[in-house]
Amino acid sequence: MNSELLRLAHRRLTREPRAVSYDTQELVQETWERLILQRTPFQGNEHVCGTARIVMDRLLIDRARRKQRLKRQVKLTPLGDEIAV
């Protein structure tokens, strides 16, 4: 099962831009953690792999959104009492 998830993660990561900071093993590890937290009674390997695909996609989307949010944050400096004219 782990080798199938590694292959799946590798395929998912090859479609992503290089800016994604996951490596294959890290993506598989986080996927397993999310699958365990769901406590879903799986009905075979296909069910596990199908759910893992969805979880991996969500993890990659969440990571991309987080990076975009951090990229777009602007440091605001508070204005003093003086107003420049």
N, CA, C and O of each residue as an XYZ file, in Angstrom:
340
protein
N       0.826     -1.192      0.000
C       0.000      0.000      0.000
C       0.872      1.257      0.000
O       0.589      2.214     -0.721
N       1.927      1.250      0.807
C       2.789      2.432      0.886
C       3.456      2.720     -0.454
O       3.603      3.880     -0.837
N       3.863      1.662     -1.174
C       4.504      1.889     -2.473
C       3.507      2.487     -3.470
O       3.879      3.318     -4.298
N       2.243      2.064     -3.390
C       1.227      2.643     -4.267
C       1.012      4.117     -3.949
O       0.861      4.929     -4.861
N       0.998      4.475     -2.663
C       0.842      5.879     -2.281
C       2.056      6.701     -2.695
O       1.910      7.862     -3.076
N       3.244      6.122     -2.627
C       4.452      6.822     -3.082
C       4.371      7.114     -4.581
O       4.707      8.212     -5.023
N       3.922      6.125     -5.361
C       3.769      6.339     -6.813
C       2.725      7.419     -7.090
O       2.914      8.280     -7.948
N       1.624      7.356     -6.348
C       0.567      8.343     -6.519
C       1.067      9.742     -6.177
O       0.798     10.697     -6.905
N       1.795      9.860     -5.069
C       2.338     11.162     -4.655
C       3.325     11.679     -5.695
O       3.323     12.867     -6.016
N       4.160     10.802     -6.217
C       5.137     11.210     -7.229
C       4.426     11.752     -8.470
O       4.825     12.777     -9.023
N       3.363     11.054     -8.907
C       2.605     11.523    -10.073
C       1.954     12.874     -9.801
O       1.941     13.748    -10.668
N       1.417     13.042     -8.602
C       0.772     14.312     -8.263
C       1.795     15.450     -8.248
O       1.516     16.545     -8.735
N       2.963     15.192     -7.695
C       3.978     16.242     -7.581
C       4.607     16.602     -8.920
O       5.054     17.735     -9.097
N       4.653     15.671     -9.865
C       5.219     16.008    -11.176
C       4.313     16.958    -11.942
O       4.778     17.641    -12.854
N       3.023     17.020    -11.594
C       2.111     17.959    -12.247
C       2.154     19.340    -11.619
O       1.637     20.295    -12.197
N       2.756     19.462    -10.458
C       2.779     20.727     -9.729
C       3.987     21.563    -10.143
O       5.003     21.016    -10.574
N       3.881     22.885    -10.014
C       5.050     23.734    -10.285
C       6.145     23.478     -9.247
O       5.878     22.968     -8.159
N       7.353     23.831     -9.593
C       8.497     23.605     -8.709
C       8.384     24.360     -7.387
O       9.077     24.037     -6.423
N       7.531     25.343     -7.345
C       7.396     26.155     -6.137
C       6.765     25.371     -4.983
O       6.859     25.791     -3.830
N       6.125     24.242     -5.282
C       5.530     23.429     -4.228
C       6.663     22.821     -3.407
O       7.585     22.211     -3.948
N       6.578     22.999     -2.109
C       7.708     22.594     -1.270
C       7.507     21.232     -0.616
O       8.134     20.946      0.404
N       6.659     20.397     -1.172
C       6.508     19.031     -0.683
C       7.509     18.134     -1.383
O       7.839     18.351     -2.549
N       7.992     17.126     -0.673
C       8.662     16.038     -1.355
C       7.722     14.837     -1.261
O       6.735     14.883     -0.526
N       8.012     13.782     -1.984
C       7.103     12.654     -2.102
C       6.793     12.031     -0.747
O       5.630     11.797     -0.418
N       7.821     11.767      0.030
C       7.620     11.110      1.322
C       6.810     11.988      2.278
O       5.972     11.484      3.025
N       7.055     13.276      2.256
C       6.317     14.190      3.124
C       4.836     14.216      2.760
O       3.979     14.249      3.644
N       4.533     14.202      1.467
C       3.147     14.198      1.022
C       2.448     12.904      1.443
O       1.299     12.934      1.882
N       3.131     11.782      1.311
C       2.555     10.500      1.730
C       2.321     10.497      3.237
O       1.277     10.035      3.698
N       3.275     11.004      4.006
C       3.142     11.032      5.463
C       1.934     11.874      5.892
O       1.140     11.440      6.726
N       1.799     13.059      5.331
C       0.659     13.913      5.689
C      -0.658     13.291      5.233
O      -1.678     13.430      5.909
N      -0.641     12.610      4.096
C      -1.840     11.936      3.615
C      -2.270     10.848      4.593
O      -3.448     10.747      4.934
N      -1.313     10.033      5.045
C      -1.623      8.988      6.024
C      -2.186      9.602      7.307
O      -3.150      9.085      7.871
N      -1.595     10.690      7.762
C      -2.091     11.336      8.980
C      -3.538     11.778      8.814
O      -4.359     11.583      9.711
N      -3.848     12.371      7.673
C      -5.226     12.816      7.429
C      -6.182     11.619      7.309
O      -7.312     11.671      7.795
N      -5.721     10.548      6.662
C      -6.573      9.370      6.523
C      -6.878      8.750      7.885
O      -8.000      8.315      8.140
N      -5.880      8.715      8.747
C      -6.071      8.145     10.084
C      -7.032      9.016     10.887
O      -7.887      8.497     11.606
N      -6.897     10.334     10.768
C      -7.781     11.235     11.506
C      -9.240     11.122     11.058
O     -10.149     11.387     11.844
N      -9.468     10.735      9.814
C     -10.835     10.606      9.309
C     -11.579      9.439      9.946
O     -12.803      9.473     10.076
N     -10.846      8.418     10.338
C     -11.425      7.206     10.957
C     -12.525      6.599     10.098
O     -13.551      6.148     10.606
N     -12.296      6.596      8.808
C     -13.247      6.017      7.870
C     -12.975      4.524      7.737
O     -11.824      4.132      7.542
N     -13.992      3.684      7.835
C     -13.772      2.251      7.580
C     -13.625      2.010      6.073
O     -14.608      2.059      5.334
N     -12.417      1.755      5.632
C     -12.152      1.582      4.205
C     -12.571      0.202      3.749
O     -12.513     -0.765      4.510
N     -12.993      0.121      2.503
C     -13.481     -1.134      1.938
C     -12.544     -1.607      0.829
O     -12.979     -1.818     -0.303
N     -11.284     -1.773      1.141
C     -10.334     -2.282      0.163
C      -9.297     -1.242     -0.239
O      -9.385     -0.067      0.117
N      -8.312     -1.719     -0.994
C      -7.202     -0.862     -1.412
C      -7.641      0.252     -2.357
O      -7.114      1.363     -2.295
N      -8.608     -0.040     -3.236
C      -9.071      1.000     -4.162
C      -9.710      2.151     -3.401
O      -9.546      3.315     -3.766
N     -10.433      1.822     -2.350
C     -11.076      2.860     -1.543
C     -10.024      3.726     -0.853
O     -10.151      4.950     -0.807
N      -8.989      3.088     -0.320
C      -7.909      3.833      0.333
C      -7.200      4.727     -0.682
O      -6.950      5.900     -0.405
N      -6.874      4.183     -1.851
C      -6.158      4.959     -2.866
C      -7.013      6.105     -3.393
O      -6.500      7.201     -3.618
N      -8.296      5.871     -3.592
C      -9.179      6.929     -4.063
C      -9.290      8.058     -3.058
O      -9.253      9.234     -3.421
N      -9.426      7.694     -1.794
C      -9.493      8.713     -0.745
C      -8.156      9.435     -0.615
O      -8.121     10.644     -0.390
N      -7.055      8.695     -0.757
C      -5.720      9.300     -0.675
C      -5.511     10.314     -1.795
O      -4.889     11.354     -1.578
N      -6.024     10.024     -2.991
C      -5.919     10.983     -4.109
C      -6.597     12.296     -3.758
O      -6.055     13.375     -3.996
N      -7.785     12.188     -3.190
C      -8.530     13.395     -2.814
C      -7.776     14.166     -1.739
O      -7.660     15.390     -1.811
N      -7.266     13.452     -0.745
C      -6.535     14.097      0.353
C      -5.271     14.765     -0.172
O      -4.959     15.886      0.227
N      -4.539     14.096     -1.059
C      -3.325     14.686     -1.622
C      -3.637     15.956     -2.399
O      -2.934     16.959     -2.274
N      -4.689     15.907     -3.197
C      -5.071     17.104     -3.949
C      -5.403     18.252     -3.009
O      -4.997     19.390     -3.246
N      -6.138     17.961     -1.946
C      -6.491     19.013     -0.989
C      -5.266     19.564     -0.279
O      -5.174     20.768     -0.040
N      -4.319     18.683      0.062
C      -3.087     19.142      0.704
C      -2.305     20.070     -0.224
O      -1.799     21.105      0.210
N      -2.206     19.698     -1.501
C      -1.469     20.528     -2.463
C      -2.169     21.864     -2.688
O      -1.514     22.901     -2.800
N      -3.494     21.841     -2.753
C      -4.239     23.080     -2.917
C      -4.068     23.973     -1.697
O      -3.849     25.177     -1.828
N      -4.169     23.379     -0.507
C      -3.994     24.157      0.729
C      -2.609     24.777      0.802
O      -2.467     25.928      1.215
N      -1.579     24.022      0.402
C      -0.209     24.535      0.433
C      -0.057     25.694     -0.550
O       0.576     26.701     -0.233
N      -0.638     25.554     -1.744
C      -0.546     26.624     -2.748
C      -1.279     27.876     -2.270
O      -0.791     28.992     -2.448
N      -2.445     27.689     -1.666
C      -3.189     28.841     -1.147
C      -2.423     29.539     -0.035
O      -2.389     30.768      0.026
N      -1.813     28.759      0.839
C      -1.030     29.341      1.935
C       0.137     30.153      1.387
O       0.421     31.246      1.876
N       0.812     29.617      0.373
C       1.938     30.350     -0.220
C       1.475     31.642     -0.874
O       2.136     32.674     -0.754
N       0.347     31.590     -1.563
C      -0.174     32.796     -2.201
C      -0.572     33.842     -1.161
O      -0.338     35.036     -1.345
N      -1.176     33.378     -0.070
C      -1.570     34.311      0.977
C      -0.346     34.979      1.583
O      -0.354     36.188      1.816
N       0.704     34.209      1.840
C       1.931     34.781      2.402
C       2.603     35.724      1.409
O       3.183     36.739      1.797
N       2.519     35.382      0.138
C       3.132     36.206     -0.901
C       2.440     37.567     -1.004
O       3.084     38.583     -1.262
N       1.135     37.571     -0.801
C       0.359     38.786     -0.972
C       0.274     39.651      0.283
O      -0.249     40.765      0.234
N       0.778     39.150      1.395
C       0.753     39.956      2.608
C       1.671     41.152      2.442
O       2.799     41.027      1.966
N       1.183     42.282      2.832
C       1.942     43.518      2.720
C       2.206     44.027      4.119
O       1.303     44.086      4.953
N       3.440     44.393      4.367
C       3.752     44.983      5.668
C       3.246     46.408      5.695
O       3.667     47.253      4.905
N       2.354     46.653      6.600
C       1.820     47.999      6.735
C       2.558     48.706      7.856
O       2.750     48.149      8.937
N       2.964     49.916      7.594
C       3.623     50.709      8.622
C       2.627     51.729      9.147
O       1.983     52.428      8.364
N       2.497     51.820     10.448
C       1.523     52.766     10.991
C       1.961     54.205     10.695
O       3.145     54.543     10.729
N       0.973     55.020     10.408
C       1.244     56.425     10.150
C       1.431     57.158     11.479
O       0.741     56.881     12.460
N       2.341     58.059     11.488
C       2.562     58.873     12.690
C       1.538     59.991     12.792
O       0.594     60.049     12.003
N       1.717     60.847     13.728
C       0.813     61.982     13.907
C       1.007     63.027     12.820
O       0.099     63.799     12.511
N       2.224     63.041     12.236
C       2.498     64.028     11.199
C       1.892     63.561      9.887
O       1.890     62.369      9.579
N       1.395     64.482      9.146
C       0.886     64.188      7.807
C       1.756     64.938      6.818
O       1.892     66.160      6.891
N       2.334     64.204      5.905
C       3.205     64.841      4.896
C       2.339     65.602      3.913
O       1.319     65.102      3.440
N       2.762     66.819      3.615
C       2.000     67.654      2.683
C       2.802     67.857      1.425
O       2.344     68.534      0.504
